[in-house]
C-alpha cells in the first residue's frame, strides 16, 4: 500500500481508545503500512513510539500491562 508522503497519522489519548489504537497499529505494521509523520498524545504517544520503532508486539503488550493496573 502506498501512503502519500504528505499524509500523517494522528493518535489520540484515552485508555480504551489506546487499546483499540494498539490493535490498529499492529495491523498496520503487519501489512507494512508506514506513515512518514506521526503525532500523538498520552496513550497514543506510547502506541506511537512502538509504531515508529516498528515493534509490533510492544503496542498491545504495553496497553494490556497498563490496563491491569487500573
VMD Tcl script that builds the backbone (N, CA, C; Angstrom):
set m [mol new atoms 210]
animate dup $m
set s [atomselect $m all]
$s set {name element resname resid chain x y z} {
  {N N UNK 1 A 0.844 -1.182 0.000}
  {CA C UNK 1 A 0.000 0.000 0.000}
  {C C UNK 1 A 0.882 1.236 0.000}
  {N N UNK 2 A 0.560 2.185 -0.835}
  {CA C UNK 2 A 1.314 3.434 -0.910}
  {C C UNK 2 A 0.606 4.514 -0.101}
  {N N UNK 3 A 1.339 5.167 0.770}
  {CA C UNK 3 A 0.822 6.303 1.525}
  {C C UNK 3 A 1.495 7.547 0.966}
  {N N UNK 4 A 0.707 8.562 0.674}
  {CA C UNK 4 A 1.248 9.833 0.193}
  {C C UNK 4 A 2.273 10.355 1.199}
  {N N UNK 5 A 3.378 10.899 0.730}
  {CA C UNK 5 A 4.437 11.357 1.638}
  {C C UNK 5 A 4.017 12.557 2.477}
  {N N UNK 6 A 2.920 13.207 2.127}
  {CA C UNK 6 A 2.427 14.343 2.913}
  {C C UNK 6 A 1.342 13.940 3.901}
  {N N UNK 7 A 1.032 12.653 3.990}
  {CA C UNK 7 A -0.014 12.168 4.889}
  {C C UNK 7 A 0.598 11.739 6.213}
  {N N UNK 8 A -0.009 12.194 7.304}
  {CA C UNK 8 A 0.477 11.829 8.626}
  {C C UNK 8 A -0.574 11.034 9.389}
  {N N UNK 9 A -0.180 10.537 10.546}
  {CA C UNK 9 A -1.058 9.751 11.408}
  {C C UNK 9 A -1.182 10.482 12.744}
  {N N UNK 10 A -2.424 10.701 13.201}
  {CA C UNK 10 A -2.674 11.361 14.478}
  {C C UNK 10 A -3.262 10.322 15.429}
  {N N UNK 11 A -2.619 10.151 16.585}
  {CA C UNK 11 A -3.047 9.156 17.582}
  {C C UNK 11 A -3.527 9.873 18.837}
  {N N UNK 12 A -4.759 9.578 19.240}
  {CA C UNK 12 A -5.333 10.248 20.395}
  {C C UNK 12 A -5.045 9.490 21.687}
  {N N UNK 13 A -5.242 10.171 22.780}
  {CA C UNK 13 A -5.066 9.559 24.088}
  {C C UNK 13 A -6.366 8.962 24.588}
  {N N UNK 14 A -6.306 8.348 25.751}
  {CA C UNK 14 A -7.505 7.740 26.340}
  {C C UNK 14 A -7.297 6.250 26.514}
  {N N UNK 15 A -7.700 5.733 27.657}
  {CA C UNK 15 A -7.454 4.333 27.997}
  {C C UNK 15 A -7.963 3.326 26.983}
  {N N UNK 16 A -9.274 3.257 26.788}
  {CA C UNK 16 A -9.841 2.264 25.878}
  {C C UNK 16 A -9.512 2.586 24.423}
  {N N UNK 17 A -9.436 3.869 24.094}
  {CA C UNK 17 A -9.034 4.238 22.733}
  {C C UNK 17 A -7.612 3.786 22.461}
  {N N UNK 18 A -6.772 3.831 23.478}
  {CA C UNK 18 A -5.393 3.376 23.335}
  {C C UNK 18 A -5.309 1.888 23.047}
  {N N UNK 19 A -6.188 1.103 23.659}
  {CA C UNK 19 A -6.215 -0.342 23.415}
  {C C UNK 19 A -6.622 -0.608 21.978}
  {N N UNK 20 A -7.652 0.093 21.503}
  {CA C UNK 20 A -8.097 -0.060 20.122}
  {C C UNK 20 A -6.979 0.358 19.155}
  {N N UNK 21 A -6.363 1.507 19.444}
  {CA C UNK 21 A -5.296 2.019 18.588}
  {C C UNK 21 A -4.129 1.043 18.494}
  {N N UNK 22 A -3.793 0.393 19.595}
  {CA C UNK 22 A -2.674 -0.551 19.562}
  {C C UNK 22 A -2.952 -1.691 18.588}
  {N N UNK 23 A -4.187 -2.148 18.539}
  {CA C UNK 23 A -4.550 -3.205 17.594}
  {C C UNK 23 A -4.471 -2.739 16.150}
  {N N UNK 24 A -4.933 -1.516 15.911}
  {CA C UNK 24 A -4.872 -0.951 14.559}
  {C C UNK 24 A -3.417 -0.787 14.117}
  {N N UNK 25 A -2.579 -0.269 15.004}
  {CA C UNK 25 A -1.164 -0.076 14.644}
  {C C UNK 25 A -0.461 -1.408 14.424}
  {N N UNK 26 A -0.798 -2.410 15.213}
  {CA C UNK 26 A -0.221 -3.737 14.990}
  {C C UNK 26 A -0.601 -4.253 13.599}
  {N N UNK 27 A -1.858 -4.021 13.189}
  {CA C UNK 27 A -2.291 -4.436 11.849}
  {C C UNK 27 A -1.554 -3.643 10.774}
  {N N UNK 28 A -1.374 -2.335 10.988}
  {CA C UNK 28 A -0.604 -1.525 10.034}
  {C C UNK 28 A 0.794 -2.103 9.862}
  {N N UNK 29 A 1.427 -2.433 10.987}
  {CA C UNK 29 A 2.796 -2.957 10.913}
  {C C UNK 29 A 2.829 -4.327 10.241}
  {N N UNK 30 A 1.842 -5.158 10.533}
  {CA C UNK 30 A 1.782 -6.486 9.922}
  {C C UNK 30 A 1.688 -6.385 8.400}
  {N N UNK 31 A 0.946 -5.375 7.940}
  {CA C UNK 31 A 0.757 -5.187 6.492}
  {C C UNK 31 A 1.707 -4.146 5.905}
  {N N UNK 32 A 2.699 -3.759 6.714}
  {CA C UNK 32 A 3.734 -2.806 6.304}
  {C C UNK 32 A 3.172 -1.495 5.771}
  {N N UNK 33 A 2.242 -0.931 6.532}
  {CA C UNK 33 A 1.686 0.386 6.239}
  {C C UNK 33 A 2.412 1.384 7.132}
  {N N UNK 34 A 3.190 2.266 6.518}
  {CA C UNK 34 A 4.011 3.207 7.280}
  {C C UNK 34 A 3.669 4.640 6.902}
  {N N UNK 35 A 3.501 5.478 7.905}
  {CA C UNK 35 A 3.263 6.901 7.698}
  {C C UNK 35 A 4.557 7.650 7.977}
  {N N UNK 36 A 4.784 8.680 7.206}
  {CA C UNK 36 A 6.009 9.452 7.370}
  {C C UNK 36 A 5.985 10.305 8.643}
  {N N UNK 37 A 4.807 10.793 8.978}
  {CA C UNK 37 A 4.656 11.662 10.151}
  {C C UNK 37 A 3.674 11.038 11.137}
  {N N UNK 38 A 4.024 11.087 12.427}
  {CA C UNK 38 A 3.129 10.590 13.480}
  {C C UNK 38 A 3.092 11.634 14.590}
  {N N UNK 39 A 1.872 12.041 14.965}
  {CA C UNK 39 A 1.663 12.981 16.065}
  {C C UNK 39 A 0.761 12.274 17.064}
  {N N UNK 40 A 1.120 12.332 18.360}
  {CA C UNK 40 A 0.360 11.562 19.337}
  {C C UNK 40 A 0.322 12.244 20.700}
  {N N UNK 41 A -0.703 11.876 21.478}
  {CA C UNK 41 A -0.891 12.418 22.823}
  {C C UNK 41 A -1.205 11.275 23.784}
  {N N UNK 42 A -0.632 11.319 24.977}
  {CA C UNK 42 A -0.941 10.402 26.078}
  {C C UNK 42 A -0.780 8.940 25.668}
  {N N UNK 43 A -1.840 8.124 25.776}
  {CA C UNK 43 A -1.731 6.702 25.417}
  {C C UNK 43 A -1.341 6.542 23.951}
  {N N UNK 44 A -1.782 7.478 23.129}
  {CA C UNK 44 A -1.404 7.457 21.721}
  {C C UNK 44 A 0.098 7.616 21.532}
  {N N UNK 45 A 0.735 8.370 22.428}
  {CA C UNK 45 A 2.184 8.549 22.339}
  {C C UNK 45 A 2.920 7.247 22.632}
  {N N UNK 46 A 2.425 6.492 23.595}
  {CA C UNK 46 A 3.035 5.182 23.885}
  {C C UNK 46 A 2.900 4.265 22.674}
  {N N UNK 47 A 1.711 4.228 22.102}
  {CA C UNK 47 A 1.488 3.407 20.916}
  {C C UNK 47 A 2.310 3.922 19.738}
  {N N UNK 48 A 2.379 5.225 19.613}
  {CA C UNK 48 A 3.128 5.822 18.513}
  {C C UNK 48 A 4.607 5.468 18.553}
  {N N UNK 49 A 5.173 5.420 19.744}
  {CA C UNK 49 A 6.589 5.055 19.855}
  {C C UNK 49 A 6.826 3.618 19.407}
  {N N UNK 50 A 5.913 2.730 19.743}
  {CA C UNK 50 A 6.032 1.339 19.285}
  {C C UNK 50 A 5.924 1.266 17.770}
  {N N UNK 51 A 5.007 2.059 17.215}
  {CA C UNK 51 A 4.806 2.078 15.759}
  {C C UNK 51 A 6.037 2.644 15.063}
  {N N UNK 52 A 6.531 3.771 15.538}
  {CA C UNK 52 A 7.695 4.415 14.917}
  {C C UNK 52 A 8.924 3.517 14.981}
  {N N UNK 53 A 9.092 2.804 16.101}
  {CA C UNK 53 A 10.249 1.921 16.250}
  {C C UNK 53 A 10.026 0.557 15.601}
  {N N UNK 54 A 8.826 0.369 15.021}
  {CA C UNK 54 A 8.478 -0.859 14.294}
  {C C UNK 54 A 8.591 -2.116 15.165}
  {N N UNK 55 A 7.995 -2.025 16.344}
  {CA C UNK 55 A 7.968 -3.147 17.282}
  {C C UNK 55 A 6.517 -3.565 17.500}
  {N N UNK 56 A 5.953 -4.379 16.600}
  {CA C UNK 56 A 4.527 -4.707 16.655}
  {C C UNK 56 A 4.001 -5.219 17.990}
  {N N UNK 57 A 4.643 -6.177 18.624}
  {CA C UNK 57 A 4.050 -6.673 19.866}
  {C C UNK 57 A 4.054 -5.645 20.983}
  {N N UNK 58 A 4.913 -4.683 20.923}
  {CA C UNK 58 A 5.047 -3.723 22.017}
  {C C UNK 58 A 3.766 -2.939 22.238}
  {N N UNK 59 A 3.040 -2.588 21.189}
  {CA C UNK 59 A 1.799 -1.818 21.341}
  {C C UNK 59 A 0.809 -2.540 22.228}
  {N N UNK 60 A 0.435 -3.727 21.844}
  {CA C UNK 60 A -0.588 -4.472 22.577}
  {C C UNK 60 A -0.119 -4.853 23.976}
  {N N UNK 61 A 1.115 -5.285 24.124}
  {CA C UNK 61 A 1.612 -5.702 25.438}
  {C C UNK 61 A 1.634 -4.540 26.423}
  {N N UNK 62 A 2.028 -3.380 25.971}
  {CA C UNK 62 A 2.069 -2.219 26.848}
  {C C UNK 62 A 0.671 -1.854 27.313}
  {N N UNK 63 A -0.280 -1.822 26.408}
  {CA C UNK 63 A -1.652 -1.475 26.774}
  {C C UNK 63 A -2.241 -2.479 27.751}
  {N N UNK 64 A -2.010 -3.763 27.531}
  {CA C UNK 64 A -2.561 -4.781 28.427}
  {C C UNK 64 A -1.927 -4.695 29.813}
  {N N UNK 65 A -0.636 -4.427 29.874}
  {CA C UNK 65 A 0.014 -4.277 31.182}
  {C C UNK 65 A -0.542 -3.091 31.933}
  {N N UNK 66 A -0.743 -1.972 31.221}
  {CA C UNK 66 A -1.257 -0.783 31.885}
  {C C UNK 66 A -2.715 -0.963 32.306}
  {N N UNK 67 A -3.511 -1.638 31.497}
  {CA C UNK 67 A -4.922 -1.813 31.841}
  {C C UNK 67 A -5.095 -2.707 33.069}
  {N N UNK 68 A -4.134 -3.588 33.336}
  {CA C UNK 68 A -4.188 -4.430 34.526}
  {C C UNK 68 A -4.014 -3.619 35.808}
  {N N UNK 69 A -3.374 -2.448 35.702}
  {CA C UNK 69 A -3.105 -1.609 36.875}
  {C C UNK 69 A -4.302 -0.758 37.257}
  {N N UNK 70 A -5.268 -0.633 36.357}
  {CA C UNK 70 A -6.408 0.263 36.598}
  {C C UNK 70 A -7.461 -0.420 37.433}
}
mol reanalyze $m
mol bondsrecalc $m
mol representation Tube
mol addrep $m
